[in-house]
Each structure stands twice: as C-alpha cells, then as structure tokens.
Amino acid sequence: MLSLAASSFNNTTVKVSGKLPLVPSWYRTRSHPAEVTAGLYNTVNRNGYEEIANVFCKNSCRMILPGMDLLDEQQPNESFSSPELLLADIKDACRNNDVKVCGQNLNVAGTIKNFEQIKKNLAGENGIELFLYQRMGGEFFFA
C-alpha cells in the first residue's frame, strides 16, 4: 500500500507519510506480546522497526509517530509499558534508514511534564521534522 501511495504522487510536490501505531504495553518484556499481537514482530532479540523503516525509506515516505507526549512514569507498572523506550527505538530505526519522522500527541489533556516530553522528542539527534498537535481539549486553550 505504501508503495502504491508513493508511486501515485511520484511526480508531484506531495510528501507521503504513513502512521505507525504505538504499542508500548509489555515493551519492557523479552517477547513484547502486545506488539506481536498487533502484527509487529519486534522482540528483545529482533528489531522489527528496522524492517519497517526500510520500507518507508524505499518509498521515500515519512513516518508519523503518535505518543510524543507519553511518559513511562505515567504508565501503570503492571502493563510493563515503556512508550519512551519504544519511541527511542523507532526513531533510531528511522535515523538508521534515513526516514524523516513526524510526531503527534496522544492525550487530550496534558501536564507540564507531557509538554516537556514533547519538547524532548522534538530535539536531539533523533529530532522530529514536524509535530501535529492532534488532540486538543479545552485545557489546551484555557490552561
């Protein structure tokens, strides 16, 4: 599908992007069962995001990553979730494959810590090319 979309806009100024779902639950386990269930074959011994980033690279597509506002400390311990590690791994795979990354938030309401996390994800060697604030509740406008 990504190849078809990319070839459809090949001779235009349109930049094609694809959104990769963020599945951070159980990320701090060896088998990453939530990702495997979602069809993402990524385990502690196999970086499935390298292959995905390679497909994006071959088709000159940007990758949209949600969850730029998520913090490990806000996740329930029993979920073994780590959105921060997961995003770092995906952004590393994108950098290794020369794929530009665009980010989005996931939460409607955010705290100062969530905004700081967005800022952290926008900077650094794995910085984000574009950020879209996707969900804006009343708190966004009246905080």
C-alpha positions as CSV (number, residue, x, y, z in Angstrom):
1,M,0.0,0.0,0.0
2,L,2.8,2.4,0.9
3,S,4.5,1.7,-2.5
4,L,1.2,2.4,-4.3
5,A,0.7,5.7,-2.5
6,A,4.3,6.8,-3.1
7,S,4.2,6.0,-6.8
8,S,0.8,7.8,-7.2
9,F,2.4,11.0,-6.0
10,N,5.9,10.4,-7.5
11,N,5.9,13.4,-9.9
12,T,4.2,15.9,-7.5
13,T,5.3,18.0,-4.6
14,V,3.2,15.9,-2.3
15,K,5.1,14.3,0.5
16,V,3.7,10.9,1.5
17,S,3.6,9.9,5.2
18,G,2.4,6.8,6.9
19,K,1.4,6.4,10.5
20,L,2.8,3.6,12.6
21,P,0.8,2.6,15.6
22,L,2.5,2.9,19.0
23,V,2.0,-0.2,21.1
24,P,4.0,0.4,24.3
25,S,2.3,-2.2,26.6
26,W,4.6,-5.0,27.6
27,Y,7.5,-3.3,25.9
28,R,9.7,-4.0,29.0
29,T,9.4,-7.8,28.5
30,R,11.5,-10.0,26.3
31,S,8.8,-11.1,23.9
32,H,6.8,-7.8,23.5
33,P,3.5,-9.7,23.2
34,A,1.3,-6.6,22.6
35,E,3.4,-5.7,19.5
36,V,3.4,-9.3,18.2
37,T,-0.4,-9.4,18.7
38,A,-0.7,-6.2,16.7
39,G,1.4,-7.7,13.9
40,L,4.7,-6.0,14.7
41,Y,7.4,-8.7,15.0
42,N,9.7,-6.9,17.4
43,T,11.3,-8.7,20.3
44,V,14.3,-8.1,22.6
45,N,16.4,-10.1,20.1
46,R,14.8,-8.8,16.8
47,N,14.4,-5.1,15.9
48,G,11.3,-5.3,13.7
49,Y,11.2,-1.5,13.3
50,E,14.4,-1.6,11.2
51,E,12.5,-3.5,8.5
52,I,9.5,-1.2,8.7
53,A,11.7,1.9,8.5
54,N,13.5,0.3,5.5
55,V,10.1,0.0,3.7
56,F,9.4,3.7,4.4
57,C,12.9,4.6,3.1
58,K,12.5,2.6,-0.1
59,N,9.2,4.5,-0.8
60,S,10.6,7.9,0.3
61,C,7.8,8.2,2.9
62,R,7.9,10.0,6.2
63,M,6.8,8.1,9.3
64,I,4.2,9.6,11.7
65,L,4.6,8.5,15.3
66,P,1.9,9.2,17.9
67,G,2.6,9.4,21.6
68,M,5.3,12.1,21.7
69,D,3.7,13.2,25.0
70,L,3.7,9.9,26.8
71,L,5.9,9.3,29.8
72,D,7.0,6.0,31.3
73,E,6.3,7.3,34.8
74,Q,2.6,7.8,33.9
75,Q,2.1,4.2,32.8
76,P,0.7,1.5,35.2
77,N,3.5,-0.8,36.5
78,E,1.5,-3.9,35.7
79,S,1.5,-3.1,32.0
80,F,5.3,-3.2,31.7
81,S,4.8,-0.3,29.3
82,S,7.6,2.0,28.1
83,P,6.5,4.5,25.4
84,E,9.8,6.4,25.9
85,L,12.0,3.4,25.1
86,L,9.7,2.3,22.2
87,L,9.7,5.8,20.6
88,A,13.5,5.9,21.0
89,D,13.9,2.5,19.3
90,I,11.6,3.5,16.4
91,K,13.3,6.9,16.0
92,D,16.7,5.1,15.9
93,A,15.5,2.8,13.2
94,C,14.2,5.8,11.2
95,R,17.6,7.6,11.6
96,N,19.4,4.4,10.5
97,N,17.3,4.2,7.4
98,D,17.2,8.0,6.7
99,V,13.4,8.2,7.3
100,K,12.0,11.6,8.4
101,V,9.8,11.4,11.4
102,C,6.7,13.4,12.2
103,G,5.1,13.3,15.7
104,Q,1.7,13.6,17.3
105,N,0.4,13.7,20.8
106,L,-2.0,11.0,22.2
107,N,-3.5,12.6,25.2
108,V,-6.2,15.3,25.1
109,A,-5.2,16.8,28.4
110,G,-1.5,17.3,29.2
111,T,0.5,18.3,32.1
112,I,3.7,20.4,32.1
113,K,5.6,17.1,32.1
114,N,3.8,16.0,29.0
115,F,4.6,19.2,27.2
116,E,8.3,18.9,28.3
117,Q,8.3,15.3,26.9
118,I,7.0,16.6,23.5
119,K,9.8,19.2,23.6
120,K,12.4,16.5,24.4
121,N,11.2,14.4,21.5
122,L,11.4,17.3,19.1
123,A,15.1,17.9,19.9
124,G,18.3,15.8,19.7
125,E,19.9,13.6,17.1
126,N,16.6,11.8,16.6
127,G,14.6,15.0,16.3
128,I,11.2,15.3,14.7
129,E,10.7,17.1,11.4
130,L,7.1,18.1,12.0
131,F,4.8,17.9,15.0
132,L,1.0,17.9,14.8
133,Y,-1.0,18.6,18.0
134,Q,-3.7,16.1,17.1
135,R,-5.9,16.2,20.2
136,M,-6.8,19.5,21.9
137,G,-9.3,19.6,24.7
138,G,-10.5,22.8,26.5
139,E,-7.4,22.6,28.7
140,F,-5.2,23.3,25.7
141,F,-6.9,26.7,25.1
142,F,-7.7,27.8,28.7
143,A,-4.9,26.4,30.8
